[in-house]
Amino acid sequence: PDHERRASYLYRLGRVDEAREDFPAAKQHYDHALRLKDDPEAKAHVDAIAAKVELACKSGKCDAPDFKDLAAACEFMGERVHRQLGLPPHSADEEFACDPAKAQRVELSGGDASEAVLLEISGEHGIVEEQEFDLLAHIDGGWHWVGTVLDIENPHKDGVLRSGQVLAFEAKELMPDSPGLEILVRVELEESDSDLDDNIAYHDERRAEIVCGINHGQHLCREIPTRLLYEGEALDVSRPAGKDVAKKFFEATVSYDGAGKATIAGEGDLPTDLTGTVELAQIGEPKGFAFLQED
């Protein structure tokens, strides 16, 4: 969530990629670091490897899709769950479902992406439950993974109660200066937990609108939080809680003018940088609401 630290980590990942001579990956990490923080050191490395990136990308691998079709994407997502659980490949395939035919779809126009989908993988193995929604865009004959929009793992484990859902998935013209329709995903997440180590019981509800633009095989996503309810209390009132228990609340609605601006209004302690009319291009990347990018 801390953009300063995240930019630092991304810069280091770029250095690792550069040492491995994977220049396209290095440039992608440096570019990502620069979007989060104007880092002169990262900028210098981007400039230094630009020619190498151009050379390396002539093979076409920089724009190669992640998956040839949605069946391959589903297979990869299943294998990822297996890796997360430490299971041998395909040992629990029948327990995790991902059906390309049930994917939510929206058509895109005006840019290099023709379609976007939300794929769901869900299931249960032992004590682990999984519900995950992945956003992909179809570009140049294949599917590019944009990010994991919502990932709910172990929703009833060790006293944690967790649930979430995708409220809406659509494509709109939100930023005319960028090519094509933008993808808009509305998501919510709810969690309650009793944490003995921190002597706290809490309840947390969050909603957000995530706007993703696709351009030349690359994507940039932005997050607008629209609801936060956080309540906590010490489990043992005779000693302090290890985390903040102060109640936090705000609820907001977002309207888009179709010309690159969003107007955010509501009640409660709204984030000061996301109040009133704001430029979408100035809104930051998702800060970890429930959205995972490859980095």
Sequence and secondary structure as in RCSB ss.txt:
>XXXX:A:sequence
PDHERRASYLYRLGRVDEAREDFPAAKQHYDHALRLKDDPEAKAHVDAIAAKVELACKSGKCDAPDFKDLAAACE
FMGERVHRQLGLPPHSADEEFACDPAKAQRVELSGGDASEAVLLEISGEHGIVEEQEFDLLAHIDGGWHWVGTVL
DIENPHKDGVLRSGQVLAFEAKELMPDSPGLEILVRVELEESDSDLDDNIAYHDERRAEIVCGINHGQHLCREIP
TRLLYEGEALDVSRPAGKDVAKKFFEATVSYDGAGKATIAGEGDLPTDLTGTVELAQIGEPKGFAFLQED
>XXXX:A:secstr
  HHHHHHHHHHHHHHHHHTT HHHHHHHHHHHHHHS  HHHHHHHHHHHHHHHHHHTTSGGG  SBSSHHHHHH
HHHHHHHHHHT  TTTTGGGEE  GGG EEEE  SSSEEEEEEEEEEEEETTEEEEEEEEEEEETTEEEEEEEEE
EEE TTSTT EEEEEEEEEEEE   TTSSS EEEEEEEEEEEEEETTTTEEEEEEEEEEEEEEEETTEEEEEEEE
EEEEEEEEESSTTS  SS    EEEEEEEEE SSSEEEEEEEES  GGGSEEEEGGGS    SSS B   
